[in-house]
Structures are given as structure tokens and as C-alpha cells.
Amino acid sequence: MQTHLEGKICPNCLDVVEEELGKSLFYLAAVCALLDLNFEQVLAKENDRIATLGVYSLT
């Protein structure tokens, strides 16, 4: 666990991370809409997949 983030991220970096996450979510939602996929189902399936990683998951 030595490689995980510790402490708080600076406000400037937080803004950059939020912006990038927002862009990623926008494009994911757009692809889901184009392919007639359920956005919530896509997220739920990925959550289930990474949850099976146990100690290696982000939760």
C-alpha cells in the first residue's frame, strides 16, 4: 500500500483531476448512448469485476 495517495491533494491538482474525470465520464456516457448501452449497468459490471480482485481492488 506504499504507492497509494496519502494526505490531501492540493486545490490546483484537485481541479485538474476533476476536469479529467469529468471529460472521461462525458465520453463514456456518449459512447454508451451511441451504442445503446445502459451507463449504470456498465458501471455496475465494472464495479463487480474489480470487486472480485479483493485486496487489489480500490475499495
mmJSON file of the N, C-alpha and C atoms, coordinates in Angstrom:
{"data_MODEL":{"atom_site":{
"group_PDB":["ATOM","ATOM","ATOM","ATOM","ATOM","ATOM","ATOM","ATOM","ATOM","ATOM","ATOM","ATOM","ATOM","ATOM","ATOM","ATOM","ATOM","ATOM","ATOM","ATOM","ATOM","ATOM","ATOM","ATOM","ATOM","ATOM","ATOM","ATOM","ATOM","ATOM","ATOM","ATOM","ATOM","ATOM","ATOM","ATOM","ATOM","ATOM","ATOM","ATOM","ATOM","ATOM","ATOM","ATOM","ATOM","ATOM","ATOM","ATOM","ATOM","ATOM","ATOM","ATOM","ATOM","ATOM","ATOM","ATOM","ATOM","ATOM","ATOM","ATOM","ATOM","ATOM","ATOM","ATOM","ATOM","ATOM","ATOM","ATOM","ATOM","ATOM","ATOM","ATOM","ATOM","ATOM","ATOM","ATOM","ATOM","ATOM","ATOM","ATOM","ATOM","ATOM","ATOM","ATOM","ATOM","ATOM","ATOM","ATOM","ATOM","ATOM","ATOM","ATOM","ATOM","ATOM","ATOM","ATOM","ATOM","ATOM","ATOM","ATOM","ATOM","ATOM","ATOM","ATOM","ATOM","ATOM","ATOM","ATOM","ATOM","ATOM","ATOM","ATOM","ATOM","ATOM","ATOM","ATOM","ATOM","ATOM","ATOM","ATOM","ATOM","ATOM","ATOM","ATOM","ATOM","ATOM","ATOM","ATOM","ATOM","ATOM","ATOM","ATOM","ATOM","ATOM","ATOM","ATOM","ATOM","ATOM","ATOM","ATOM","ATOM","ATOM","ATOM","ATOM","ATOM","ATOM","ATOM","ATOM","ATOM","ATOM","ATOM","ATOM","ATOM","ATOM","ATOM","ATOM","ATOM","ATOM","ATOM","ATOM","ATOM","ATOM","ATOM","ATOM","ATOM","ATOM","ATOM","ATOM","ATOM","ATOM","ATOM","ATOM","ATOM","ATOM","ATOM","ATOM","ATOM"],
"id":[1,2,3,4,5,6,7,8,9,10,11,12,13,14,15,16,17,18,19,20,21,22,23,24,25,26,27,28,29,30,31,32,33,34,35,36,37,38,39,40,41,42,43,44,45,46,47,48,49,50,51,52,53,54,55,56,57,58,59,60,61,62,63,64,65,66,67,68,69,70,71,72,73,74,75,76,77,78,79,80,81,82,83,84,85,86,87,88,89,90,91,92,93,94,95,96,97,98,99,100,101,102,103,104,105,106,107,108,109,110,111,112,113,114,115,116,117,118,119,120,121,122,123,124,125,126,127,128,129,130,131,132,133,134,135,136,137,138,139,140,141,142,143,144,145,146,147,148,149,150,151,152,153,154,155,156,157,158,159,160,161,162,163,164,165,166,167,168,169,170,171,172,173,174,175,176,177],
"type_symbol":["N","C","C","N","C","C","N","C","C","N","C","C","N","C","C","N","C","C","N","C","C","N","C","C","N","C","C","N","C","C","N","C","C","N","C","C","N","C","C","N","C","C","N","C","C","N","C","C","N","C","C","N","C","C","N","C","C","N","C","C","N","C","C","N","C","C","N","C","C","N","C","C","N","C","C","N","C","C","N","C","C","N","C","C","N","C","C","N","C","C","N","C","C","N","C","C","N","C","C","N","C","C","N","C","C","N","C","C","N","C","C","N","C","C","N","C","C","N","C","C","N","C","C","N","C","C","N","C","C","N","C","C","N","C","C","N","C","C","N","C","C","N","C","C","N","C","C","N","C","C","N","C","C","N","C","C","N","C","C","N","C","C","N","C","C","N","C","C","N","C","C","N","C","C","N","C","C"],
"label_atom_id":["N","CA","C","N","CA","C","N","CA","C","N","CA","C","N","CA","C","N","CA","C","N","CA","C","N","CA","C","N","CA","C","N","CA","C","N","CA","C","N","CA","C","N","CA","C","N","CA","C","N","CA","C","N","CA","C","N","CA","C","N","CA","C","N","CA","C","N","CA","C","N","CA","C","N","CA","C","N","CA","C","N","CA","C","N","CA","C","N","CA","C","N","CA","C","N","CA","C","N","CA","C","N","CA","C","N","CA","C","N","CA","C","N","CA","C","N","CA","C","N","CA","C","N","CA","C","N","CA","C","N","CA","C","N","CA","C","N","CA","C","N","CA","C","N","CA","C","N","CA","C","N","CA","C","N","CA","C","N","CA","C","N","CA","C","N","CA","C","N","CA","C","N","CA","C","N","CA","C","N","CA","C","N","CA","C","N","CA","C","N","CA","C","N","CA","C","N","CA","C","N","CA","C","N","CA","C"],
"label_alt_id":[null,null,null,null,null,null,null,null,null,null,null,null,null,null,null,null,null,null,null,null,null,null,null,null,null,null,null,null,null,null,null,null,null,null,null,null,null,null,null,null,null,null,null,null,null,null,null,null,null,null,null,null,null,null,null,null,null,null,null,null,null,null,null,null,null,null,null,null,null,null,null,null,null,null,null,null,null,null,null,null,null,null,null,null,null,null,null,null,null,null,null,null,null,null,null,null,null,null,null,null,null,null,null,null,null,null,null,null,null,null,null,null,null,null,null,null,null,null,null,null,null,null,null,null,null,null,null,null,null,null,null,null,null,null,null,null,null,null,null,null,null,null,null,null,null,null,null,null,null,null,null,null,null,null,null,null,null,null,null,null,null,null,null,null,null,null,null,null,null,null,null,null,null,null,null,null,null],
"label_comp_id":["MET","MET","MET","GLN","GLN","GLN","THR","THR","THR","HIS","HIS","HIS","LEU","LEU","LEU","GLU","GLU","GLU","GLY","GLY","GLY","LYS","LYS","LYS","ILE","ILE","ILE","CYS","CYS","CYS","PRO","PRO","PRO","ASN","ASN","ASN","CYS","CYS","CYS","LEU","LEU","LEU","ASP","ASP","ASP","VAL","VAL","VAL","VAL","VAL","VAL","GLU","GLU","GLU","GLU","GLU","GLU","GLU","GLU","GLU","LEU","LEU","LEU","GLY","GLY","GLY","LYS","LYS","LYS","SER","SER","SER","LEU","LEU","LEU","PHE","PHE","PHE","TYR","TYR","TYR","LEU","LEU","LEU","ALA","ALA","ALA","ALA","ALA","ALA","VAL","VAL","VAL","CYS","CYS","CYS","ALA","ALA","ALA","LEU","LEU","LEU","LEU","LEU","LEU","ASP","ASP","ASP","LEU","LEU","LEU","ASN","ASN","ASN","PHE","PHE","PHE","GLU","GLU","GLU","GLN","GLN","GLN","VAL","VAL","VAL","LEU","LEU","LEU","ALA","ALA","ALA","LYS","LYS","LYS","GLU","GLU","GLU","ASN","ASN","ASN","ASP","ASP","ASP","ARG","ARG","ARG","ILE","ILE","ILE","ALA","ALA","ALA","THR","THR","THR","LEU","LEU","LEU","GLY","GLY","GLY","VAL","VAL","VAL","TYR","TYR","TYR","SER","SER","SER","LEU","LEU","LEU","THR","THR","THR"],
"label_asym_id":["A","A","A","A","A","A","A","A","A","A","A","A","A","A","A","A","A","A","A","A","A","A","A","A","A","A","A","A","A","A","A","A","A","A","A","A","A","A","A","A","A","A","A","A","A","A","A","A","A","A","A","A","A","A","A","A","A","A","A","A","A","A","A","A","A","A","A","A","A","A","A","A","A","A","A","A","A","A","A","A","A","A","A","A","A","A","A","A","A","A","A","A","A","A","A","A","A","A","A","A","A","A","A","A","A","A","A","A","A","A","A","A","A","A","A","A","A","A","A","A","A","A","A","A","A","A","A","A","A","A","A","A","A","A","A","A","A","A","A","A","A","A","A","A","A","A","A","A","A","A","A","A","A","A","A","A","A","A","A","A","A","A","A","A","A","A","A","A","A","A","A","A","A","A","A","A","A"],
"label_entity_id":["1","1","1","1","1","1","1","1","1","1","1","1","1","1","1","1","1","1","1","1","1","1","1","1","1","1","1","1","1","1","1","1","1","1","1","1","1","1","1","1","1","1","1","1","1","1","1","1","1","1","1","1","1","1","1","1","1","1","1","1","1","1","1","1","1","1","1","1","1","1","1","1","1","1","1","1","1","1","1","1","1","1","1","1","1","1","1","1","1","1","1","1","1","1","1","1","1","1","1","1","1","1","1","1","1","1","1","1","1","1","1","1","1","1","1","1","1","1","1","1","1","1","1","1","1","1","1","1","1","1","1","1","1","1","1","1","1","1","1","1","1","1","1","1","1","1","1","1","1","1","1","1","1","1","1","1","1","1","1","1","1","1","1","1","1","1","1","1","1","1","1","1","1","1","1","1","1"],
"label_seq_id":[1,1,1,2,2,2,3,3,3,4,4,4,5,5,5,6,6,6,7,7,7,8,8,8,9,9,9,10,10,10,11,11,11,12,12,12,13,13,13,14,14,14,15,15,15,16,16,16,17,17,17,18,18,18,19,19,19,20,20,20,21,21,21,22,22,22,23,23,23,24,24,24,25,25,25,26,26,26,27,27,27,28,28,28,29,29,29,30,30,30,31,31,31,32,32,32,33,33,33,34,34,34,35,35,35,36,36,36,37,37,37,38,38,38,39,39,39,40,40,40,41,41,41,42,42,42,43,43,43,44,44,44,45,45,45,46,46,46,47,47,47,48,48,48,49,49,49,50,50,50,51,51,51,52,52,52,53,53,53,54,54,54,55,55,55,56,56,56,57,57,57,58,58,58,59,59,59],
"pdbx_PDB_ins_code":[null,null,null,null,null,null,null,null,null,null,null,null,null,null,null,null,null,null,null,null,null,null,null,null,null,null,null,null,null,null,null,null,null,null,null,null,null,null,null,null,null,null,null,null,null,null,null,null,null,null,null,null,null,null,null,null,null,null,null,null,null,null,null,null,null,null,null,null,null,null,null,null,null,null,null,null,null,null,null,null,null,null,null,null,null,null,null,null,null,null,null,null,null,null,null,null,null,null,null,null,null,null,null,null,null,null,null,null,null,null,null,null,null,null,null,null,null,null,null,null,null,null,null,null,null,null,null,null,null,null,null,null,null,null,null,null,null,null,null,null,null,null,null,null,null,null,null,null,null,null,null,null,null,null,null,null,null,null,null,null,null,null,null,null,null,null,null,null,null,null,null,null,null,null,null,null,null],
"Cartn_x":[0.818,0.0,0.865,2.151,3.051,2.833,2.275,2.125,0.814,-0.059,-1.333,-1.128,-2.049,-2.026,-2.21,-1.482,-1.64,-1.866,-2.676,-2.932,-3.906,-3.919,-4.846,-4.108,-4.822,-4.296,-4.478,-3.548,-3.647,-4.857,-5.416,-6.611,-6.416,-5.255,-4.997,-5.017,-4.336,-4.306,-5.698,-6.442,-7.802,-8.666,-8.526,-9.279,-8.929,-7.643,-7.198,-7.761,-7.694,-8.213,-9.718,-10.441,-11.893,-12.239,-11.489,-11.732,-11.51,-10.434,-10.13,-11.161,-11.579,-12.616,-13.934,-14.257,-15.473,-15.447,-14.299,-14.165,-14.331,-13.709,-13.8,-15.235,-15.928,-17.326,-18.202,-17.94,-18.702,-18.539,-17.294,-17.053,-17.611,-17.527,-18.116,-19.628,-20.262,-21.715,-22.081,-21.263,-21.535,-21.426,-20.409,-20.241,-21.402,-21.799,-22.94,-24.2,-24.407,-25.587,-25.529,-24.364,-24.219,-24.439,-24.013,-24.116,-25.351,-26.215,-27.441,-27.141,-26.131,-25.765,-26.273,-26.599,-27.043,-25.811,-25.617,-24.448,-24.321,-25.436,-25.428,-25.021,-25.497,-25.127,-23.644,-23.11,-21.684,-20.863,-21.237,-20.525,-20.677,-21.884,-22.125,-21.306,-21.236,-20.451,-18.975,-18.472,-17.062,-16.797,-17.736,-17.602,-17.546,-18.412,-18.406,-17.09,-16.576,-15.328,-14.161,-14.048,-12.914,-13.094,-14.337,-14.578,-14.046,-14.022,-13.538,-12.021,-11.337,-9.898,-9.495,-10.47,-10.211,-9.228,-8.135,-7.14,-6.563,-6.64,-6.102,-7.099,-8.333,-9.327,-9.097,-9.762,-9.584,-10.501,-11.33,-12.262,-11.685],
"Cartn_y":[-1.197,0.0,1.266,1.142,2.285,3.229,2.722,3.548,4.317,4.125,4.845,6.286,7.126,8.525,8.681,9.579,9.876,11.368,11.736,13.151,13.73,15.055,15.737,16.251,16.231,16.754,18.278,19.01,20.471,20.892,22.064,22.515,22.578,23.006,23.088,21.697,20.756,19.386,18.764,19.062,18.544,19.024,20.304,20.839,20.097,19.825,19.129,17.713,17.012,15.64,15.633,16.555,16.631,16.89,17.783,18.091,16.865,16.155,14.958,13.863,13.672,12.674,13.054,14.328,14.807,14.531,14.802,14.525,13.038,12.214,10.758,10.273,10.79,10.391,10.864,12.067,12.568,11.649,11.295,10.434,9.033,8.513,7.208,7.251,8.301,8.441,8.576,9.306,9.477,8.147,7.363,6.053,5.135,5.162,4.35,4.741,6.03,6.497,6.057,6.171,5.776,4.282,3.49,2.032,1.462,2.358,1.968,1.053,1.438,0.709,1.475,0.75,1.37,1.779,3.079,3.633,3.049,3.002,2.486,1.012,0.232,-1.186,-1.36,-0.528,-0.587,-0.35,0.666,0.962,-0.16,-0.708,-1.794,-3.037,-3.373,-4.538,-4.338,-3.135,-2.859,-2.901,-2.388,-2.445,-3.892,-4.73,-6.156,-6.809,-6.444,-7.028,-6.665,-5.393,-5.003,-5.444,-5.629,-6.103,-7.528,-8.305,-9.671,-9.718,-8.563,-8.512,-8.514,-8.334,-8.399,-7.336,-7.769,-6.86,-5.906,-6.283,-5.449,-4.417,-4.482,-3.513,-2.161,-1.14,0.196,0.485,-0.449,-0.204,-0.628],
"Cartn_z":[0.0,0.0,0.0,-0.116,-0.097,-1.285,-2.361,-3.562,-3.588,-2.618,-2.596,-2.156,-2.564,-2.2,-0.703,-0.118,1.304,1.462,2.425,2.654,1.657,1.61,0.709,-0.516,-1.62,-2.875,-2.865,-3.466,-3.477,-4.328,-4.038,-4.768,-6.285,-6.744,-8.18,-8.811,-8.187,-8.704,-8.652,-7.604,-7.478,-8.636,-9.007,-10.152,-11.431,-11.634,-12.844,-12.874,-11.751,-11.675,-11.925,-11.299,-11.503,-12.969,-13.599,-15.012,-15.887,-15.651,-16.449,-16.215,-14.967,-14.68,-15.359,-15.334,-15.994,-17.486,-18.115,-19.549,-19.833,-19.01,-19.206,-19.063,-18.056,-17.861,-19.015,-19.517,-20.656,-21.86,-22.179,-23.34,-23.122,-21.911,-21.619,-21.815,-21.314,-21.485,-22.964,-23.728,-25.156,-25.894,-25.584,-26.228,-25.858,-24.59,-24.166,-24.938,-25.112,-25.845,-27.304,-27.918,-29.328,-29.533,-28.559,-28.689,-28.002,-27.521,-26.83,-25.644,-24.867,-23.655,-22.442,-21.395,-20.159,-19.358,-19.192,-18.498,-17.087,-16.37,-14.998,-14.963,-15.929,-15.999,-16.292,-17.165,-17.489,-16.221,-15.448,-14.206,-13.186,-13.078,-12.121,-12.469,-13.763,-14.18,-13.879,-14.13,-13.844,-12.34,-11.564,-10.111,-9.629,-10.169,-9.808,-10.202,-11.381,-11.859,-10.95,-10.593,-9.762,-8.31,-7.881,-6.521,-6.341,-7.424,-7.337,-7.158,-7.357,-7.182,-5.71,-4.83,-3.396,-2.937,-2.38,-1.808,-2.854,-4.121,-5.18,-5.691,-5.208,-5.666,-4.991,-5.481,-4.954,-3.778,-3.401,-2.296,-0.992],
"occupancy":[1.0,1.0,1.0,1.0,1.0,1.0,1.0,1.0,1.0,1.0,1.0,1.0,1.0,1.0,1.0,1.0,1.0,1.0,1.0,1.0,1.0,1.0,1.0,1.0,1.0,1.0,1.0,1.0,1.0,1.0,1.0,1.0,1.0,1.0,1.0,1.0,1.0,1.0,1.0,1.0,1.0,1.0,1.0,1.0,1.0,1.0,1.0,1.0,1.0,1.0,1.0,1.0,1.0,1.0,1.0,1.0,1.0,1.0,1.0,1.0,1.0,1.0,1.0,1.0,1.0,1.0,1.0,1.0,1.0,1.0,1.0,1.0,1.0,1.0,1.0,1.0,1.0,1.0,1.0,1.0,1.0,1.0,1.0,1.0,1.0,1.0,1.0,1.0,1.0,1.0,1.0,1.0,1.0,1.0,1.0,1.0,1.0,1.0,1.0,1.0,1.0,1.0,1.0,1.0,1.0,1.0,1.0,1.0,1.0,1.0,1.0,1.0,1.0,1.0,1.0,1.0,1.0,1.0,1.0,1.0,1.0,1.0,1.0,1.0,1.0,1.0,1.0,1.0,1.0,1.0,1.0,1.0,1.0,1.0,1.0,1.0,1.0,1.0,1.0,1.0,1.0,1.0,1.0,1.0,1.0,1.0,1.0,1.0,1.0,1.0,1.0,1.0,1.0,1.0,1.0,1.0,1.0,1.0,1.0,1.0,1.0,1.0,1.0,1.0,1.0,1.0,1.0,1.0,1.0,1.0,1.0,1.0,1.0,1.0,1.0,1.0,1.0],
"B_iso_or_equiv":[0.0,0.0,0.0,0.0,0.0,0.0,0.0,0.0,0.0,0.0,0.0,0.0,0.0,0.0,0.0,0.0,0.0,0.0,0.0,0.0,0.0,0.0,0.0,0.0,0.0,0.0,0.0,0.0,0.0,0.0,0.0,0.0,0.0,0.0,0.0,0.0,0.0,0.0,0.0,0.0,0.0,0.0,0.0,0.0,0.0,0.0,0.0,0.0,0.0,0.0,0.0,0.0,0.0,0.0,0.0,0.0,0.0,0.0,0.0,0.0,0.0,0.0,0.0,0.0,0.0,0.0,0.0,0.0,0.0,0.0,0.0,0.0,0.0,0.0,0.0,0.0,0.0,0.0,0.0,0.0,0.0,0.0,0.0,0.0,0.0,0.0,0.0,0.0,0.0,0.0,0.0,0.0,0.0,0.0,0.0,0.0,0.0,0.0,0.0,0.0,0.0,0.0,0.0,0.0,0.0,0.0,0.0,0.0,0.0,0.0,0.0,0.0,0.0,0.0,0.0,0.0,0.0,0.0,0.0,0.0,0.0,0.0,0.0,0.0,0.0,0.0,0.0,0.0,0.0,0.0,0.0,0.0,0.0,0.0,0.0,0.0,0.0,0.0,0.0,0.0,0.0,0.0,0.0,0.0,0.0,0.0,0.0,0.0,0.0,0.0,0.0,0.0,0.0,0.0,0.0,0.0,0.0,0.0,0.0,0.0,0.0,0.0,0.0,0.0,0.0,0.0,0.0,0.0,0.0,0.0,0.0,0.0,0.0,0.0,0.0,0.0,0.0],
"pdbx_formal_charge":[null,null,null,null,null,null,null,null,null,null,null,null,null,null,null,null,null,null,null,null,null,null,null,null,null,null,null,null,null,null,null,null,null,null,null,null,null,null,null,null,null,null,null,null,null,null,null,null,null,null,null,null,null,null,null,null,null,null,null,null,null,null,null,null,null,null,null,null,null,null,null,null,null,null,null,null,null,null,null,null,null,null,null,null,null,null,null,null,null,null,null,null,null,null,null,null,null,null,null,null,null,null,null,null,null,null,null,null,null,null,null,null,null,null,null,null,null,null,null,null,null,null,null,null,null,null,null,null,null,null,null,null,null,null,null,null,null,null,null,null,null,null,null,null,null,null,null,null,null,null,null,null,null,null,null,null,null,null,null,null,null,null,null,null,null,null,null,null,null,null,null,null,null,null,null,null,null],
"auth_seq_id":[1,1,1,2,2,2,3,3,3,4,4,4,5,5,5,6,6,6,7,7,7,8,8,8,9,9,9,10,10,10,11,11,11,12,12,12,13,13,13,14,14,14,15,15,15,16,16,16,17,17,17,18,18,18,19,19,19,20,20,20,21,21,21,22,22,22,23,23,23,24,24,24,25,25,25,26,26,26,27,27,27,28,28,28,29,29,29,30,30,30,31,31,31,32,32,32,33,33,33,34,34,34,35,35,35,36,36,36,37,37,37,38,38,38,39,39,39,40,40,40,41,41,41,42,42,42,43,43,43,44,44,44,45,45,45,46,46,46,47,47,47,48,48,48,49,49,49,50,50,50,51,51,51,52,52,52,53,53,53,54,54,54,55,55,55,56,56,56,57,57,57,58,58,58,59,59,59],
"auth_comp_id":["MET","MET","MET","GLN","GLN","GLN","THR","THR","THR","HIS","HIS","HIS","LEU","LEU","LEU","GLU","GLU","GLU","GLY","GLY","GLY","LYS","LYS","LYS","ILE","ILE","ILE","CYS","CYS","CYS","PRO","PRO","PRO","ASN","ASN","ASN","CYS","CYS","CYS","LEU","LEU","LEU","ASP","ASP","ASP","VAL","VAL","VAL","VAL","VAL","VAL","GLU","GLU","GLU","GLU","GLU","GLU","GLU","GLU","GLU","LEU","LEU","LEU","GLY","GLY","GLY","LYS","LYS","LYS","SER","SER","SER","LEU","LEU","LEU","PHE","PHE","PHE","TYR","TYR","TYR","LEU","LEU","LEU","ALA","ALA","ALA","ALA","ALA","ALA","VAL","VAL","VAL","CYS","CYS","CYS","ALA","ALA","ALA","LEU","LEU","LEU","LEU","LEU","LEU","ASP","ASP","ASP","LEU","LEU","LEU","ASN","ASN","ASN","PHE","PHE","PHE","GLU","GLU","GLU","GLN","GLN","GLN","VAL","VAL","VAL","LEU","LEU","LEU","ALA","ALA","ALA","LYS","LYS","LYS","GLU","GLU","GLU","ASN","ASN","ASN","ASP","ASP","ASP","ARG","ARG","ARG","ILE","ILE","ILE","ALA","ALA","ALA","THR","THR","THR","LEU","LEU","LEU","GLY","GLY","GLY","VAL","VAL","VAL","TYR","TYR","TYR","SER","SER","SER","LEU","LEU","LEU","THR","THR","THR"],
"auth_asym_id":["A","A","A","A","A","A","A","A","A","A","A","A","A","A","A","A","A","A","A","A","A","A","A","A","A","A","A","A","A","A","A","A","A","A","A","A","A","A","A","A","A","A","A","A","A","A","A","A","A","A","A","A","A","A","A","A","A","A","A","A","A","A","A","A","A","A","A","A","A","A","A","A","A","A","A","A","A","A","A","A","A","A","A","A","A","A","A","A","A","A","A","A","A","A","A","A","A","A","A","A","A","A","A","A","A","A","A","A","A","A","A","A","A","A","A","A","A","A","A","A","A","A","A","A","A","A","A","A","A","A","A","A","A","A","A","A","A","A","A","A","A","A","A","A","A","A","A","A","A","A","A","A","A","A","A","A","A","A","A","A","A","A","A","A","A","A","A","A","A","A","A","A","A","A","A","A","A"],
"auth_atom_id":["N","CA","C","N","CA","C","N","CA","C","N","CA","C","N","CA","C","N","CA","C","N","CA","C","N","CA","C","N","CA","C","N","CA","C","N","CA","C","N","CA","C","N","CA","C","N","CA","C","N","CA","C","N","CA","C","N","CA","C","N","CA","C","N","CA","C","N","CA","C","N","CA","C","N","CA","C","N","CA","C","N","CA","C","N","CA","C","N","CA","C","N","CA","C","N","CA","C","N","CA","C","N","CA","C","N","CA","C","N","CA","C","N","CA","C","N","CA","C","N","CA","C","N","CA","C","N","CA","C","N","CA","C","N","CA","C","N","CA","C","N","CA","C","N","CA","C","N","CA","C","N","CA","C","N","CA","C","N","CA","C","N","CA","C","N","CA","C","N","CA","C","N","CA","C","N","CA","C","N","CA","C","N","CA","C","N","CA","C","N","CA","C","N","CA","C","N","CA","C","N","CA","C","N","CA","C"],
"pdbx_PDB_model_num":[1,1,1,1,1,1,1,1,1,1,1,1,1,1,1,1,1,1,1,1,1,1,1,1,1,1,1,1,1,1,1,1,1,1,1,1,1,1,1,1,1,1,1,1,1,1,1,1,1,1,1,1,1,1,1,1,1,1,1,1,1,1,1,1,1,1,1,1,1,1,1,1,1,1,1,1,1,1,1,1,1,1,1,1,1,1,1,1,1,1,1,1,1,1,1,1,1,1,1,1,1,1,1,1,1,1,1,1,1,1,1,1,1,1,1,1,1,1,1,1,1,1,1,1,1,1,1,1,1,1,1,1,1,1,1,1,1,1,1,1,1,1,1,1,1,1,1,1,1,1,1,1,1,1,1,1,1,1,1,1,1,1,1,1,1,1,1,1,1,1,1,1,1,1,1,1,1]
}}}
